[in-house]
Amino acid sequence: MRENWAMADALIVNASPLIFLGNAGRLDLLLAAGASQIIVPQAVFDEVTAAQRDDRAARTIKEAQWIERAAPIDPPPSILEWDLGPGESSVIATALATPQARPVLDDLLARRCALALGLNVIGTLGLAVAAFRRGEVDDLRQLITELRAAGMWLSEEVINRALRLAKQR
């Protein structure tokens, strides 16, 4: 987890952050991040709102008027060589094509790809820590508990590290 908590003009969000935040009832953390745009590539939107998914996240994301859907972008070879899924590839390709964008990715391989391409990546847990540090979340441990209940897997080691980082100002 990187300690650069500054947000970007645009957040390009992948499926897992949308699902975890949506199912935890905390999609608002994307808005609270301070970006002027919250962009979801069409491939990601389709993945999260597919007919077989009828969870809180799918319903909330369909209703969120503030989420902008990005048209498909063909990922360049520099992304394709990483053999990522279509959602991760579209998030990174969209971030590369969007000035001052920051991808929101949880998948480790996708994060490595984005970092290798010079992007400033943040994940769901990073969004939670940043919100806590800005005073938008009072109890980070409770928020992490809610994210875990929503399906996000986090080891105790990662949780403890996030809690330590959150208290460093």
DOVOTI-535855 format. One line per field, with one value per atom (N, C-alpha, C): y, x, z; residue number from 1. Coordinates in pm, whole numbers. Example, Ala and Ser with C-alpha at 12.3 -4.5 7.8 and 13.67 -1.06 7.14 Angstrom:
y = -569 -450 -330 -225 -106 3
x = 1319 1230 1320 1285 1367 1290
z = 780 780 780 708 714 787
resi = 1 1 1 2 2 2
This chain:
y = -117 0 123 211 332 438 533 636 767 766 886 892 971 975 1079 1157 1259 1194 1249 1194 1261 1214 1263 1333 1391 1454 1351 1229 1123 993 918 782 688 591 489 362 315 214 77 -24 -162 -227 -349 -420 -447 -501 -538 -419 -304 -190 -151 -155 -122 -221 -349 -452 -441 -430 -422 -298 -182 -57 -56 -104 -107 -198 -318 -412 -369 -290 -237 -109 -61 64 185 175 284 332 326 378 527 592 734 765 665 690 729 683 725 874 920 1063 1147 1094 1167 1177 1101 1103 1234 1315 1447 1454 1345 1347 1412 1482 1546 1447 1332 1230 1093 1013 872 797 731 668 517 449 304 260 191 141 50 52 -24 -172 -231 -373 -398 -306 -319 -301 -200 -176 -301 -358 -478 -595 -609 -716 -703 -582 -559 -563 -524 -515 -627 -731 -841 -899 -955 -1008 -1108 -1190 -1290 -1229 -1105 -1035 -950 -977 -894 -864 -805 -770 -619 -576 -433 -350 -401 -326 -305 -410 -399 -296 -302 -208 -65 -47 87 149 70 121 160 81 116 249 280 401 523 503 613 701 812 903 968 970 1036 948 821 734 755 786 803 673 628 507 547 477 504 406 458 373 280 164 70 131 99 139 11 -4 -121 -107 -201 -192 -207 -126 -139 -267 -309 -430 -428 -308 -299 -346 -344 -397 -542 -572 -708 -813 -775 -872 -918 -848 -887 -993 -1018 -1121 -1100 -977 -943 -972 -963 -977 -853 -862 -747 -623 -641 -525 -454 -529 -468 -401 -469 -411 -281 -277 -156 -43 -75 29 92 10 62 139 85 156 290 293 418 517 468 556 616 535 586 693 680 772 894 898 1005 1086 1212 1294 1303 1295 1308 1203 1084 977 885 825 730 603 489 365 315 260 200 50 -21 -164 -238 -356 -441 -559 -606 -722 -693 -781 -756 -747 -838 -834 -707 -669 -545 -423 -424 -313 -305 -421 -423 -369 -409 -360 -209 -158 -14 63 11 76 73 -39 -51 49 86 183 327 346 480 539 456 507 504 595 607 531 408 317 333 313 303 188 126 17 55 -40 -17 19 -56 -27 109 144 275 388 369 467 483 370 374 448 419 486 635 669 811 884 821 884 905 809 824 939 945 1050 1190 1198 1327 1359 1268 1291 1256 1187 1151 1018 945 819 828 803 813 688 571 444 356 360 284 134 89 -55 -102 -23 -58 -63 33 35 -90 -127 -248 -371 -375 -485 -491 -376 -370 -418 -378 -423 -573 -627 -773 -845 -791 -851 -846 -749 -735 -823 -904 -999 -969 -860 -826 -906 -979 -1058 -975 -963 -891 -971 -990 -1059 -964 -1022 -939 -851 -904 -827 -702 -717 -604 -503 -553 -465 -385 -453 -384 -280 -312 -217 -94 -117 -6 82 20 97 179 122 198 315 290 396 508 469 569 666 619 705 794 764 848 967 1084 1204 1288
x = 85 0 90 68 147 87 172 126 91 72 30 -122 -178 -323 -389 -311 -370 -454 -569 -657 -627 -691 -671 -797 -789 -907 -1015 -971 -1066 -1022 -1118 -1093 -1153 -1074 -1121 -1134 -1257 -1284 -1311 -1248 -1266 -1381 -1413 -1529 -1519 -1408 -1404 -1423 -1361 -1391 -1539 -1599 -1741 -1826 -1793 -1870 -1855 -1731 -1709 -1772 -1747 -1803 -1956 -2007 -2150 -2222 -2169 -2233 -2220 -2118 -2102 -2183 -2247 -2321 -2231 -2110 -2012 -1960 -2042 -2004 -1971 -2023 -1996 -1848 -1768 -1624 -1559 -1616 -1564 -1588 -1706 -1738 -1654 -1634 -1560 -1411 -1366 -1224 -1180 -1274 -1240 -1214 -1229 -1211 -1332 -1310 -1423 -1502 -1441 -1509 -1487 -1593 -1583 -1622 -1524 -1544 -1536 -1633 -1636 -1639 -1536 -1539 -1661 -1713 -1834 -1818 -1702 -1680 -1695 -1650 -1661 -1807 -1872 -2013 -2096 -2073 -2147 -2119 -1994 -1957 -2029 -2034 -2092 -2245 -2305 -2450 -2513 -2437 -2488 -2616 -2698 -2830 -2821 -2716 -2705 -2665 -2625 -2591 -2709 -2762 -2870 -2842 -2727 -2691 -2702 -2674 -2683 -2593 -2473 -2378 -2435 -2487 -2541 -2654 -2744 -2857 -2808 -2717 -2667 -2592 -2512 -2431 -2520 -2624 -2718 -2787 -2811 -2883 -2792 -2663 -2569 -2553 -2622 -2618 -2480 -2400 -2271 -2161 -2189 -2090 -2096 -1980 -1971 -1920 -1986 -1941 -1849 -1738 -1641 -1661 -1656 -1665 -1544 -1561 -1448 -1326 -1211 -1083 -1004 -948 -864 -734 -709 -586 -463 -361 -238 -163 -69 10 76 113 180 88 -42 -138 -169 -191 -230 -126 0 104 95 19 1 -108 -186 -290 -391 -438 -536 -677 -774 -913 -957 -1072 -1119 -1147 -1196 -1223 -1096 -999 -872 -802 -802 -739 -806 -941 -1011 -990 -979 -951 -815 -715 -579 -573 -634 -634 -706 -818 -892 -811 -744 -660 -546 -486 -378 -428 -553 -610 -678 -684 -753 -652 -631 -535 -570 -469 -482 -576 -578 -664 -587 -661 -602 -687 -628 -706 -729 -849 -884 -893 -789 -774 -734 -793 -753 -668 -688 -616 -466 -386 -242 -171 -201 -136 -174 -300 -345 -276 -260 -190 -45 19 159 169 76 74 58 -39 -64 58 119 239 353 369 474 453 328 296 293 334 348 222 121 -3 4 -66 -72 -195 -177 -287 -331 -461 -515 -616 -636 -733 -844 -933 -1045 -998 -901 -850 -782 -711 -648 -750 -863 -970 -1023 -1037 -1087 -991 -862 -761 -758 -762 -761 -882 -999 -1120 -1105 -1046 -1023 -927 -819 -719 -774 -873 -937 -1050 -1078 -1183 -1322 -1334 -1465 -1516 -1428 -1464 -1412 -1500 -1462 -1393 -1437 -1387 -1341 -1213 -1158 -1173 -1152 -1166 -1308 -1408 -1547 -1571 -1517 -1532 -1468 -1351 -1285 -1370 -1431 -1522 -1638 -1693 -1803 -1757 -1638 -1586 -1563 -1513 -1494 -1629 -1729 -1863 -1921 -1876 -1922 -1843 -1750 -1677 -1531 -1481 -1340 -1253 -1158 -1068 -946 -918 -800 -739 -609 -542 -532 -513 -494 -370 -268 -145 -173 -249 -281 -369 -465 -552 -470 -382 -299 -208 -154 -68 -149 -270 -356 -391 -421 -453 -334 -214 -93 -71 -84 -64 -167 -289 -396 -368 -300 -273 -151 -71 46 -4 17 -31 82
z = 0 0 0 -95 -105 -15 25 117 48 -82 -152 -150 -60 -41 -128 -202 -288 -397 -418 -520 -654 -757 -892 -939 -1059 -1118 -1148 -1184 -1218 -1154 -1104 -1057 -1159 -1204 -1298 -1215 -1195 -1093 -1152 -1095 -1136 -1058 -1094 -1040 -890 -842 -701 -608 -630 -543 -547 -666 -678 -599 -610 -543 -391 -343 -199 -139 -201 -150 -164 -277 -298 -201 -180 -88 58 88 224 245 140 151 160 106 119 -16 -119 -250 -240 -136 -114 -98 -60 -44 -177 -288 -418 -439 -403 -415 -318 -199 -96 -129 -226 -261 -323 -365 -416 -565 -636 -781 -846 -956 -1025 -1110 -1139 -1219 -1157 -1154 -1117 -1244 -1303 -1434 -1419 -1481 -1482 -1628 -1674 -1812 -1833 -1955 -1984 -1950 -1975 -1943 -1794 -1712 -1566 -1525 -1579 -1547 -1579 -1696 -1736 -1642 -1599 -1508 -1373 -1322 -1190 -1192 -1302 -1308 -1392 -1423 -1506 -1447 -1533 -1494 -1379 -1376 -1270 -1135 -1137 -1012 -971 -857 -806 -658 -635 -499 -481 -362 -329 -418 -447 -531 -670 -731 -867 -872 -775 -772 -749 -655 -622 -738 -806 -916 -1034 -1060 -1167 -1139 -1012 -973 -957 -947 -920 -1045 -1046 -1161 -1179 -1075 -1078 -1137 -1160 -1223 -1374 -1432 -1577 -1638 -1740 -1810 -1924 -1933 -2038 -2153 -2272 -2391 -2395 -2456 -2464 -2535 -2482 -2540 -2563 -2681 -2706 -2627 -2536 -2457 -2547 -2523 -2602 -2564 -2647 -2619 -2481 -2434 -2303 -2190 -2211 -2113 -2145 -2272 -2313 -2273 -2272 -2237 -2092 -2009 -1869 -1853 -1956 -1955 -1841 -1830 -1728 -1780 -1692 -1734 -1811 -1877 -1956 -1871 -1749 -1663 -1624 -1573 -1532 -1650 -1765 -1885 -1924 -1918 -1959 -1858 -1730 -1629 -1657 -1679 -1702 -1834 -1940 -2069 -2057 -1986 -1968 -1884 -1782 -1699 -1780 -1867 -1952 -2049 -2092 -2190 -2126 -1993 -1923 -1842 -1879 -1805 -1656 -1574 -1428 -1368 -1426 -1375 -1283 -1191 -1098 -1100 -1135 -1134 -992 -970 -842 -867 -824 -852 -726 -706 -594 -639 -761 -812 -818 -757 -745 -881 -972 -1102 -1178 -1170 -1236 -1175 -1043 -977 -1024 -1035 -1083 -1225 -1310 -1448 -1449 -1376 -1373 -1322 -1217 -1163 -1265 -1335 -1436 -1549 -1573 -1678 -1626 -1500 -1444 -1384 -1360 -1301 -1149 -1086 -940 -892 -852 -819 -674 -653 -518 -521 -406 -396 -300 -278 -188 -48 3 137 140 37 29 31 -38 -34 108 178 316 407 395 477 446 317 277 334 331 386 536 604 748 776 700 722 693 604 573 670 764 862 814 703 648 704 772 837 980 1076 1217 1268 1225 1278 1163 1134 1022 1045 1165 1194 1163 1199 1170 1020 947 801 740 789 739 769 886 920 822 787 690 553 512 382 381 491 501 495 562 559 417 338 200 104 157 73 49 100 79 173 117 200 232 360 408 523 518 629 748 865 984 970 906 885 801 694 607 683 758 837 938 1011 1111 1046 929 859 817 765 724 843 956 1077 1124 1116 1152 1058 927 828 845 879 893 1007 1108 1224 1204 1100 1070 991 1040 971 924
resi = 1 1 1 2 2 2 3 3 3 4 4 4 5 5 5 6 6 6 7 7 7 8 8 8 9 9 9 10 10 10 11 11 11 12 12 12 13 13 13 14 14 14 15 15 15 16 16 16 17 17 17 18 18 18 19 19 19 20 20 20 21 21 21 22 22 22 23 23 23 24 24 24 25 25 25 26 26 26 27 27 27 28 28 28 29 29 29 30 30 30 31 31 31 32 32 32 33 33 33 34 34 34 35 35 35 36 36 36 37 37 37 38 38 38 39 39 39 40 40 40 41 41 41 42 42 42 43 43 43 44 44 44 45 45 45 46 46 46 47 47 47 48 48 48 49 49 49 50 50 50 51 51 51 52 52 52 53 53 53 54 54 54 55 55 55 56 56 56 57 57 57 58 58 58 59 59 59 60 60 60 61 61 61 62 62 62 63 63 63 64 64 64 65 65 65 66 66 66 67 67 67 68 68 68 69 69 69 70 70 70 71 71 71 72 72 72 73 73 73 74 74 74 75 75 75 76 76 76 77 77 77 78 78 78 79 79 79 80 80 80 81 81 81 82 82 82 83 83 83 84 84 84 85 85 85 86 86 86 87 87 87 88 88 88 89 89 89 90 90 90 91 91 91 92 92 92 93 93 93 94 94 94 95 95 95 96 96 96 97 97 97 98 98 98 99 99 99 100 100 100 101 101 101 102 102 102 103 103 103 104 104 104 105 105 105 106 106 106 107 107 107 108 108 108 109 109 109 110 110 110 111 111 111 112 112 112 113 113 113 114 114 114 115 115 115 116 116 116 117 117 117 118 118 118 119 119 119 120 120 120 121 121 121 122 122 122 123 123 123 124 124 124 125 125 125 126 126 126 127 127 127 128 128 128 129 129 129 130 130 130 131 131 131 132 132 132 133 133 133 134 134 134 135 135 135 136 136 136 137 137 137 138 138 138 139 139 139 140 140 140 141 141 141 142 142 142 143 143 143 144 144 144 145 145 145 146 146 146 147 147 147 148 148 148 149 149 149 150 150 150 151 151 151 152 152 152 153 153 153 154 154 154 155 155 155 156 156 156 157 157 157 158 158 158 159 159 159 160 160 160 161 161 161 162 162 162 163 163 163 164 164 164 165 165 165 166 166 166 167 167 167 168 168 168 169 169 169
